[in-house]
Amino acid sequence: MAKKKEYNEQSISSLKGAERVRKRPAVIFGSDGLEGCEHSFFEILSNAIDEHREGYGKQINVTVYKDRSITVEDFGRGVPLDWNEKEGRFNWELVYCELYAGGKYENTSGGAYEYSLGLNGLGACATQYSSEYMEVTAYSKGTKYFISFKKGEPASELIKEPCPKTKTGTVIRWKPDLEVFTDINISKEYYATTLKKQAVANEGLLLCLSWQNGDGTFEKSEYLYPNGIIDYIFETVGVNYLNEPVFYSTERSGRDREDKEEYKLKINFAFCFSNEVQLIEYYHNASFLEHGGCPEKALKSAFTGVIDKYLKTNGKYKAKEAKITFNDIEDCLVFVSNSFSTQTSYANQTKKAINNPFITEAMTDFFKHCLEVYFLENPQPADRICNQVLINKRSREQSESMRVNVKKQLTTSLDISNTVDKFVNCRSKDKNKCELYIVEGDSALTSCKLARNAEFQAIIPVRGKPLNCLKATYDKILANEIITDLIKIIGCGIEMGGKGKSAKAGQTYNREALRWSKIIICTDADEDGYQIRTLILTMLFRLLPSLIREGRVFIAQTPLYEITCKTETYFAYDEREKNEILLTLGNAKYTLQRSKGLGENDAKMMSSTTMNPSSRRLMQITMEDEAKTYEMFDILLGDNIAARKEFISENGAKYLPYADI
């Protein structure tokens, strides 16, 4: 390790040229990892999109090569690269080698760009600085220009040659540098999502993606929304809406403070309400505002105020009933805004939120006015919308009340041994070591108790067959003593809300309160045992899917056969193992019997086959594809009777014993 230097006047230094980005990429891109690399691509794409916004070029081509180099081609005016008399330098140097240099600083006073996504003069230069190499080709006014860079420095002179005057645009190929970013493997999904969002925000712009596979072939996809956000909403909801999607547009002028310069604002938004789909997205100057800012504040204020007023005016609220919140609205709202301004205050260079006071005020006023007029002109859809919001509110309140009751019901004292009948605790309190065995019946409890390691293995018996939690309501589930005892012992509550809603389960689910490193289901290897095992798995899938995702749920495999030869006993867990053991015994005499139930096994056998970590066999339960997992649970244990009949018809014969011939 180098000796630490003294801190003095000579300790201060400044980064120069490309090192300003290469050594500190997160300052510009928000991260030195994959997210930062993704944003460097977006900077180049943004410049191409700005050309389209100004009316030049209706198509942008993005090609991603298997070495993760990228090409962005537009058909705009062509980036200026030649000599700049005013600056006394070449434009290629200003655009690609100088931070805070560009052509978008005069968009409020008649500059070359009005509503541009690029504003700061950072993106093209920062991306060039952070590249292993970059090649820029521009076509403008009958001349083709070319220049290349390597590791942030020029690698060639500016080359000029004639080209057809009808050919215009810019082609940039570059490769993000692994010396700058920790990861440059941008996924195909990121490119597809980004181009789709840009097609939504830029009506009529065709974005084409070519992705090179490892074998050299290319996959191609295109994104085009001729009418922008209204097309996107119709695509999203189909026919599943409470009111047909509507579109509104306006232009305003204003300033963020009395002493600030006035600027222009365009507001476009479209919305509908739906019982099936929920979507809220904001775009500004074609940038997807992941964190919202102005439009999010405006939407919440305007829509909540208008719908609350409608409910009061039309006597929809019950006496002393609490007001709706925006959460009740967003549960059934499909809304997309797409705004443009000649001056924008982004939260930072990554442009994921805006915070202009004038934009917030103008949007709030416009959203409110449009929704009020829509309600007046469309009384029947208005009534459906507001009734649904009220249903959402009352459902939320009921769920919150249930969560509180569930929390009370599932809360146990520190001595859980005294609160759950026949639960056998372990001595250790180490959550990373303790194991919970869920066993079948009291007889299995006895044998498992004798065979366990009392230091870290606890046991809870299941008395009878558990409730099918996939078909039952929460009220019925929480009235079932077998289920509530299991949940109390597991300790972390339940994830209420069902498929797709677990993110809202924080009030009843506390991951930190989980008491066990492993939850092990231990049942007999017979039909009843398999059914009990399946019902316990169903309970965990419905109420605690996160434990399955984390790989904390296991099945203890129990042997099917005991084979005794002289003084040795062998255990076979399936037919194949049985046959292999018999082959090794050869002509020796042996006895073969079907393994007994857990309750009939002695402690030594239970320990070696089922409970001792060094010799037991555990099957970890995982969900490789959650959607397919849910589908199979629904077919086999849910209310989908038609699908169950079809499945049994197609697959039932596979599980029937072979008939004697």
VOMAR-387630 format. One line per 5 residues: number of its first residue (from 0); their letters; for each residue x, y, z of C-alpha. Coordinates in steps of 0.02 Angstrom, whole numbers, always signed. Layout:
NUM	a	X Y Z | ... .
//
This chain:
0	makkk	+0 +0 +0 | +65 +173 -47 | +116 +285 +97 | -15 +416 +140 | +36 +588 +79 .
5	eyneq	+29 +746 +184 | -122 +858 +151 | -61 +1032 +103 | -70 +1166 -32 | -2 +1044 -162 .
10	sissl	-140 +917 -125 | -271 +1010 -228 | -283 +961 -412 | -411 +973 -551 | -468 +843 -676 .
15	kgaer	-447 +896 -855 | -517 +841 -1023 | -588 +665 -1031 | -531 +624 -855 | -673 +734 -789 .
20	vrkrp	-794 +599 -845 | -687 +443 -852 | -638 +455 -669 | -807 +515 -605 | -943 +453 -726 .
25	avifg	-1078 +450 -592 | -1075 +642 -582 | -1146 +650 -760 | -1234 +483 -781 | -1296 +454 -605 .
30	sdgle	-1198 +291 -586 | -1036 +208 -639 | -1130 +43 -660 | -1254 -23 -787 | -1381 +116 -752 .
35	gcehs	-1250 +247 -795 | -1203 +154 -954 | -1387 +148 -1003 | -1401 +334 -978 | -1250 +367 -1089 .
40	ffeil	-1345 +280 -1230 | -1499 +386 -1193 | -1396 +545 -1212 | -1354 +502 -1393 | -1531 +445 -1429 .
45	snaid	-1597 +609 -1356 | -1500 +711 -1483 | -1576 +611 -1625 | -1751 +633 -1551 | -1726 +820 -1535 .
50	ehreg	-1699 +828 -1723 | -1867 +743 -1749 | -1951 +862 -1626 | -1891 +1007 -1733 | -1967 +927 -1889 .
55	ygkqi	-1813 +842 -1962 | -1817 +654 -1986 | -1959 +531 -1957 | -1853 +378 -1916 | -1712 +330 -1797 .
60	nvtvy	-1616 +167 -1811 | -1529 +89 -1661 | -1413 -59 -1688 | -1335 -156 -1543 | -1192 -272 -1589 .
65	kdrsi	-1141 -430 -1498 | -984 -345 -1430 | -1103 -217 -1350 | -1053 -74 -1466 | -1200 +35 -1520 .
70	tvedf	-1251 +133 -1674 | -1382 +271 -1673 | -1433 +338 -1845 | -1550 +484 -1872 | -1606 +577 -2028 .
75	grgvp	-1601 +753 -1959 | -1497 +900 -2012 | -1329 +820 -1972 | -1227 +874 -1820 | -1113 +1021 -1866 .
80	ldwne	-931 +965 -1860 | -841 +1097 -1966 | -755 +1260 -1918 | -846 +1380 -1801 | -794 +1560 -1837 .
85	kegrf	-874 +1631 -1679 | -785 +1509 -1562 | -626 +1496 -1665 | -630 +1305 -1652 | -701 +1155 -1743 .
90	nwelv	-877 +1108 -1693 | -828 +925 -1672 | -714 +983 -1532 | -852 +1087 -1451 | -985 +950 -1463 .
95	ycely	-882 +796 -1421 | -733 +862 -1320 | -804 +1009 -1221 | -927 +996 -1077 | -1059 +1132 -1075 .
100	aggky	-1050 +1165 -1262 | -1197 +1141 -1380 | -1333 +1218 -1486 | -1478 +1214 -1362 | -1444 +1359 -1245 .
105	entsg	-1552 +1485 -1341 | -1715 +1387 -1351 | -1814 +1529 -1269 | -1750 +1660 -1391 | -1764 +1588 -1566 .
110	gayey	-1621 +1463 -1564 | -1605 +1309 -1675 | -1702 +1204 -1548 | -1861 +1250 -1455 | -1930 +1099 -1361 .
115	slgln	-1772 +996 -1339 | -1730 +854 -1223 | -1546 +898 -1223 | -1516 +1061 -1132 | -1351 +1060 -1041 .
120	glgac	-1221 +1026 -1175 | -1156 +876 -1078 | -1224 +715 -1153 | -1131 +694 -1318 | -964 +747 -1244 .
125	atqys	-985 +642 -1086 | -1032 +488 -1188 | -881 +513 -1302 | -767 +535 -1151 | -834 +372 -1074 .
130	seyme	-815 +268 -1233 | -684 +143 -1285 | -705 +220 -1458 | -830 +330 -1550 | -854 +361 -1736 .
135	vtays	-961 +507 -1794 | -1026 +526 -1971 | -1132 +676 -2021 | -1219 +714 -2186 | -1262 +896 -2218 .
140	kgtky	-1285 +1007 -2371 | -1197 +891 -2492 | -1048 +849 -2379 | -1008 +693 -2280 | -906 +725 -2122 .
145	fisfk	-815 +592 -2020 | -711 +595 -1861 | -662 +462 -1735 | -611 +460 -1552 | -526 +336 -1437 .
150	kgepa	-530 +336 -1246 | -596 +514 -1247 | -467 +587 -1365 | -473 +623 -1555 | -408 +476 -1656 .
155	selik	-420 +553 -1830 | -430 +717 -1922 | -598 +782 -1984 | -626 +697 -2153 | -740 +780 -2281 .
160	epcpk	-805 +713 -2446 | -953 +750 -2562 | -1119 +660 -2541 | -1294 +682 -2617 | -1377 +842 -2556 .
165	tktgt	-1533 +744 -2517 | -1442 +639 -2388 | -1445 +713 -2214 | -1424 +649 -2038 | -1300 +585 -1909 .
170	virwk	-1231 +410 -1879 | -1138 +378 -1716 | -1058 +213 -1671 | -972 +189 -1504 | -932 +61 -1371 .
175	pdlev	-951 +104 -1186 | -785 +79 -1097 | -767 -53 -960 | -629 +55 -887 | -765 +184 -850 .
180	ftdin	-921 +80 -815 | -921 -78 -709 | -1047 -157 -828 | -1088 -120 -1012 | -1205 -267 -1046 .
185	iskey	-1362 -165 -1075 | -1507 -287 -1098 | -1615 -300 -1252 | -1765 -267 -1139 | -1693 -97 -1090 .
190	yattl	-1673 -44 -1272 | -1847 -107 -1316 | -1928 -20 -1168 | -1835 +143 -1200 | -1876 +148 -1386 .
195	kkqav	-2058 +106 -1353 | -2073 +248 -1227 | -1992 +368 -1349 | -2114 +314 -1484 | -2257 +349 -1363 .
200	anegl	-2189 +523 -1323 | -2150 +568 -1504 | -2302 +536 -1611 | -2261 +483 -1789 | -2079 +440 -1752 .
205	llcls	-2027 +265 -1808 | -1892 +190 -1696 | -1808 +32 -1762 | -1705 -85 -1654 | -1582 -213 -1726 .
210	wqngd	-1508 -331 -1596 | -1363 -443 -1645 | -1367 -616 -1568 | -1214 -717 -1521 | -1221 -811 -1687 .
215	gtfek	-1213 -649 -1786 | -1396 -644 -1838 | -1502 -489 -1805 | -1673 -477 -1723 | -1771 -326 -1779 .
220	seyly	-1917 -235 -1698 | -2007 -71 -1732 | -2101 +53 -1623 | -2223 +181 -1693 | -2373 +272 -1619 .
225	pngii	-2446 +385 -1755 | -2557 +476 -1628 | -2440 +462 -1480 | -2508 +441 -1304 | -2691 +411 -1352 .
230	dyife	-2638 +263 -1461 | -2535 +199 -1315 | -2683 +207 -1196 | -2798 +116 -1318 | -2662 -17 -1338 .
235	tvgvn	-2647 -33 -1149 | -2831 -48 -1102 | -2907 -126 -1258 | -3094 -127 -1220 | -3072 -141 -1032 .
240	ylnep	-3121 +37 -984 | -3255 +124 -883 | -3248 +272 -1001 | -3176 +284 -1176 | -3000 +361 -1176 .
245	vfyst	-2998 +549 -1207 | -2858 +669 -1258 | -2830 +852 -1212 | -2700 +979 -1267 | -2659 +1162 -1230 .
250	ersgr	-2518 +1290 -1238 | -2472 +1411 -1100 | -2338 +1541 -1063 | -2272 +1590 -893 | -2125 +1609 -779 .
255	dredk	-2063 +1521 -622 | -2036 +1685 -530 | -2081 +1866 -566 | -1901 +1912 -606 | -1871 +1759 -715 .
260	eeykl	-1887 +1746 -904 | -2055 +1694 -978 | -2059 +1528 -1071 | -2179 +1420 -1171 | -2266 +1261 -1112 .
265	kinfa	-2365 +1130 -1210 | -2473 +1009 -1111 | -2544 +849 -1185 | -2629 +715 -1082 | -2747 +569 -1106 .
270	fcfsn	-2840 +464 -981 | -2974 +336 -947 | -3027 +230 -799 | -3024 +40 -796 | -3061 -105 -679 .
275	evqli	-2932 -213 -767 | -2782 -100 -803 | -2686 +31 -704 | -2554 +143 -784 | -2483 +316 -744 .
280	eyyhn	-2338 +385 -845 | -2267 +560 -870 | -2157 +625 -1011 | -2077 +796 -1031 | -1982 +850 -1186 .
285	asfle	-1988 +664 -1231 | -1899 +612 -1071 | -1991 +479 -968 | -2010 +555 -795 | -1986 +401 -688 .
290	hggcp	-1994 +506 -528 | -2129 +626 -590 | -2112 +796 -509 | -2227 +929 -583 | -2352 +818 -675 .
295	ekalk	-2368 +698 -529 | -2406 +840 -407 | -2530 +915 -529 | -2620 +750 -562 | -2639 +708 -378 .
300	saftg	-2705 +880 -333 | -2822 +902 -482 | -2901 +729 -495 | -2921 +706 -307 | -3003 +876 -288 .
305	vidky	-3123 +855 -434 | -3179 +678 -389 | -3198 +721 -205 | -3306 +871 -252 | -3414 +760 -365 .
310	lktng	-3441 +633 -226 | -3492 +769 -103 | -3605 +861 -225 | -3696 +701 -276 | -3716 +633 -99 .
315	kykak	-3606 +481 -128 | -3518 +488 +40 | -3597 +410 +194 | -3619 +516 +350 | -3450 +557 +428 .
320	eakit	-3360 +452 +297 | -3178 +496 +265 | -3128 +578 +101 | -3049 +483 -42 | -2861 +486 -69 .
325	fndie	-2763 +481 -230 | -2723 +297 -194 | -2907 +259 -222 | -2902 +347 -391 | -2739 +273 -456 .
330	dclvf	-2803 +96 -426 | -2915 +116 -578 | -2833 +259 -675 | -2747 +249 -844 | -2660 +417 -871 .
335	vsnsf	-2517 +478 -981 | -2456 +657 -993 | -2335 +720 -1125 | -2277 +899 -1101 | -2146 +1013 -1179 .
340	stqts	-2067 +1174 -1120 | -1935 +1292 -1186 | -1860 +1301 -1011 | -1852 +1152 -893 | -1783 +1125 -719 .
345	yanqt	-1737 +941 -713 | -1692 +864 -546 | -1522 +817 -621 | -1437 +765 -784 | -1531 +599 -786 .
350	kkain	-1693 +698 -816 | -1810 +584 -717 | -1909 +724 -632 | -1947 +908 -663 | -1985 +1041 -533 .
355	npfit	-2036 +1204 -619 | -2164 +1298 -511 | -2253 +1370 -664 | -2269 +1200 -747 | -2344 +1126 -588 .
360	eamtd	-2469 +1269 -575 | -2517 +1264 -760 | -2538 +1076 -763 | -2643 +1074 -605 | -2759 +1205 -676 .
365	ffkhc	-2774 +1118 -845 | -2800 +942 -776 | -2933 +1007 -656 | -3025 +1106 -790 | -3027 +961 -914 .
370	levyf	-3091 +834 -788 | -3228 +952 -726 | -3286 +984 -905 | -3279 +798 -945 | -3389 +756 -794 .
375	lenpq	-3516 +890 -844 | -3525 +831 -1024 | -3522 +644 -985 | -3631 +613 -831 | -3648 +425 -850 .
380	padri	-3460 +386 -867 | -3428 +513 -729 | -3545 +419 -613 | -3462 +252 -655 | -3290 +324 -624 .
385	cnqvl	-3331 +403 -458 | -3427 +250 -397 | -3275 +143 -436 | -3159 +262 -343 | -3276 +253 -193 .
390	inkrs	-3275 +62 -204 | -3084 +68 -206 | -3084 +179 -52 | -3201 +68 +48 | -3107 -88 -6 .
395	reqse	-2943 -8 +50 | -3017 +40 +218 | -3085 -135 +242 | -2916 -209 +197 | -2827 -93 +316 .
400	smrvn	-2947 -140 +454 | -2920 -324 +415 | -2731 -300 +418 | -2742 -224 +592 | -2850 -369 +652 .
405	vkkql	-2734 -495 +570 | -2585 -416 +654 | -2670 -427 +823 | -2727 -604 +791 | -2557 -666 +735 .
410	ttsld	-2456 -574 +866 | -2391 -695 +998 | -2298 -672 +1160 | -2112 -704 +1169 | -2147 -877 +1239 .
415	isntv	-2233 -951 +1087 | -2222 -1123 +1166 | -2366 -1075 +1279 | -2476 -997 +1144 | -2481 -1139 +1015 .
420	dkfvn	-2538 -1312 +1069 | -2407 -1453 +1053 | -2274 -1340 +977 | -2100 -1401 +1026 | -1975 -1258 +1022 .
425	crskd	-1786 -1268 +1006 | -1658 -1193 +1124 | -1567 -1079 +1002 | -1631 -904 +960 | -1518 -888 +807 .
430	knkce	-1635 -853 +658 | -1499 -904 +536 | -1483 -1077 +614 | -1654 -1129 +678 | -1763 -1248 +578 .
435	lyive	-1950 -1276 +590 | -2018 -1449 +548 | -2203 -1453 +504 | -2250 -1636 +532 | -2404 -1741 +501 .
440	gdsal	-2501 -1780 +659 | -2462 -1813 +842 | -2381 -1983 +811 | -2253 -1904 +694 | -2224 -1769 +826 .
445	tsckl	-2168 -1900 +951 | -2044 -1988 +836 | -1976 -1824 +765 | -1957 -1752 +940 | -1848 -1900 +991 .
450	arnae	-1745 -1890 +831 | -1716 -1702 +820 | -1571 -1595 +874 | -1656 -1495 +1012 | -1528 -1356 +996 .
455	fqaii	-1594 -1289 +830 | -1740 -1398 +769 | -1919 -1356 +820 | -2076 -1455 +778 | -2259 -1409 +751 .
460	pvrgk	-2385 -1548 +712 | -2527 -1524 +589 | -2686 -1600 +658 | -2794 -1657 +513 | -2795 -1584 +338 .
465	plncl	-2761 -1397 +323 | -2882 -1280 +236 | -2861 -1252 +48 | -2802 -1071 +62 | -2811 -1040 -125 .
470	katyd	-3001 -1048 -128 | -3038 -977 +45 | -3067 -796 +95 | -2954 -712 +222 | -3093 -719 +351 .
475	kilan	-3107 -907 +330 | -2918 -930 +328 | -2895 -832 +489 | -3035 -928 +574 | -2940 -1091 +543 .
480	eiitd	-2839 -1138 +696 | -2716 -1249 +601 | -2670 -1105 +485 | -2659 -970 +619 | -2551 -1082 +729 .
485	likii	-2429 -1110 +585 | -2423 -923 +546 | -2393 -880 +729 | -2249 -1002 +739 | -2170 -942 +575 .
490	gcgie	-2177 -769 +652 | -2174 -644 +508 | -2361 -621 +478 | -2439 -640 +307 | -2430 -554 +138 .
495	mggkg	-2608 -499 +108 | -2672 -447 -61 | -2643 -603 -164 | -2560 -613 -335 | -2483 -449 -387 .
500	ksaka	-2529 -357 -227 | -2397 -416 -105 | -2306 -250 -118 | -2447 -172 -16 | -2434 -300 +124 .
505	gqtyn	-2312 -208 +235 | -2434 -185 +379 | -2454 -372 +410 | -2291 -443 +342 | -2128 -413 +434 .
510	realr	-1984 -507 +354 | -1869 -466 +500 | -1983 -561 +620 | -1957 -728 +528 | -1891 -851 +658 .
515	wskii	-1822 -988 +545 | -1685 -1016 +417 | -1780 -1167 +348 | -1963 -1217 +350 | -1969 -1404 +319 .
520	ictda	-2129 -1497 +275 | -2120 -1677 +336 | -2263 -1795 +293 | -2288 -1980 +258 | -2247 -2044 +84 .
525	dedgy	-2427 -2093 +48 | -2581 -2012 -28 | -2637 -1928 +134 | -2461 -1865 +166 | -2445 -1795 -10 .
530	qirtl	-2612 -1706 +6 | -2564 -1627 +172 | -2396 -1576 +98 | -2484 -1496 -51 | -2606 -1400 +60 .
535	iltml	-2464 -1332 +168 | -2371 -1277 +10 | -2531 -1195 -51 | -2546 -1101 +113 | -2367 -1038 +98 .
540	frllp	-2392 -992 -86 | -2549 -892 -45 | -2496 -811 +118 | -2305 -808 +117 | -2240 -819 -63 .
545	slire	-2082 -722 -18 | -2021 -869 +86 | -2032 -980 -68 | -1945 -848 -175 | -1804 -840 -48 .
550	grvfi	-1783 -1030 -51 | -1829 -1055 +132 | -1961 -1190 +106 | -1910 -1373 +95 | -1987 -1546 +89 .
555	aqtpl	-1906 -1681 +194 | -1896 -1834 +83 | -1941 -1994 +174 | -1891 -2168 +112 | -2015 -2281 +23 .
560	yeitc	-1929 -2445 +66 | -1828 -2524 +205 | -1712 -2664 +148 | -1632 -2771 +284 | -1488 -2888 +248 .
565	ktety	-1410 -2976 +399 | -1372 -2833 +519 | -1377 -2692 +390 | -1529 -2587 +345 | -1539 -2489 +184 .
570	fayde	-1665 -2355 +137 | -1728 -2325 -39 | -1817 -2162 -82 | -1886 -2222 -249 | -1899 -2375 -361 .
575	rekne	-1733 -2341 -446 | -1638 -2337 -282 | -1727 -2495 -224 | -1670 -2588 -380 | -1492 -2523 -364 .
580	illtl	-1480 -2582 -183 | -1549 -2754 -227 | -1421 -2770 -366 | -1278 -2734 -245 | -1343 -2866 -125 .
585	gnaky	-1337 -2998 -261 | -1394 -3169 -200 | -1388 -3124 -16 | -1547 -3149 +83 | -1640 -2991 +125 .
590	tlqrs	-1810 -2929 +182 | -1900 -2790 +88 | -2043 -2692 +160 | -2133 -2532 +122 | -2075 -2398 +242 .
595	kglge	-2189 -2365 +389 | -2272 -2199 +426 | -2170 -2068 +518 | -2256 -2107 +682 | -2200 -2289 +676 .
600	ndakm	-2016 -2256 +640 | -1888 -2265 +780 | -1786 -2113 +826 | -1624 -2180 +750 | -1703 -2206 +580 .
605	msstt	-1793 -2036 +587 | -1630 -1949 +627 | -1528 -2028 +488 | -1661 -2017 +351 | -1759 -1861 +392 .
610	mnpss	-1681 -1743 +520 | -1492 -1755 +529 | -1421 -1619 +414 | -1274 -1731 +366 | -1381 -1875 +302 .
615	rrlmq	-1559 -1813 +269 | -1626 -1768 +98 | -1713 -1601 +78 | -1802 -1544 -79 | -1798 -1354 -96 .
620	itmed	-1958 -1275 -162 | -1930 -1140 -294 | -2032 -1044 -421 | -1937 -1032 -586 | -2086 -949 -669 .
625	eakty	-2209 -868 -549 | -2344 -846 -680 | -2341 -1031 -726 | -2334 -1079 -542 | -2489 -977 -507 .
630	emfdi	-2574 -1053 -660 | -2541 -1231 -599 | -2600 -1194 -422 | -2757 -1117 -496 | -2788 -1268 -607 .
635	llgdn	-2759 -1399 -471 | -2823 -1311 -314 | -2918 -1155 -368 | -3091 -1122 -437 | -3042 -1155 -618 .
640	iaark	-3143 -1315 -633 | -3144 -1320 -823 | -2954 -1310 -832 | -2939 -1443 -696 | -3050 -1563 -793 .
645	efise	-2948 -1534 -951 | -2784 -1560 -857 | -2845 -1724 -779 | -2911 -1783 -948 | -2742 -1751 -1031 .
650	ngaky	-2626 -1805 -890 | -2723 -1915 -769 | -2669 -2079 -849 | -2486 -2039 -810 | -2522 -2051 -623 .
655	lpyad	-2627 -2211 -622 | -2544 -2375 -567 | -2510 -2497 -708 | -2646 -2628 -726 | -2597 -2811 -721 .
660	i	-2582 -2887 -893 .
//
